[in-house]
């Protein structure tokens, strides 16, 4: 069913609504001029009921027109409340995760310190063992070099002693060997060679 305002042009409908409003407001005044009590007369009661119906109609009409706005506004408020609830829950989860991390951080720091201490001790032990091994290798190399030097010195000393002995023997032989002794030695050598069986 089409409403009256949709049938009439907008200016005409405004004029008609204004005229109806003025007539409704002025009717009790005109009824009072006619004599009698306006509130107790039949016309007064009729206009009171008519006034009530019009006011109630306007309120219902305004409520019907405003209803989508209020529904939309209520939906927006509900959505914002739900969004706030989700944000609060997300913040609570983040706070819980942060609290768990903070609770575990002391243990994690202690574990890192323990691991670092253990690693430093192992590294120090490894360095000590390595230094000891290197010192032992240097000691063995030095001993081997000393022994080699001693052997070389002994050999050189023997060679020097043999050379000195040969030189001394030559000197002694030169001093004792005279031409007569040489001839005697030669004769005895030849006699030995002749006397030995071939």
Secondary structure, DSSP 4 states (H G I P E B T S, - for coil): ---HHHHS-HHHHHHHHHHHHHHHHHHHHHHHHTSS-TTTSHHHHHHHHHHHHHHHHHHHHHHHHHHHHHHHHHHHHHHHHHHHHHHHHHHHHHHHHHHHHHHHHHHHHHHHHHHHHHHHHHHHHHHHHHHHHHHHHHHHHHHHHHHHHHHHHHHHHHHHHHHHHHHHHHHHHHHH--HHHHHHHHHHHHHHHHHS--
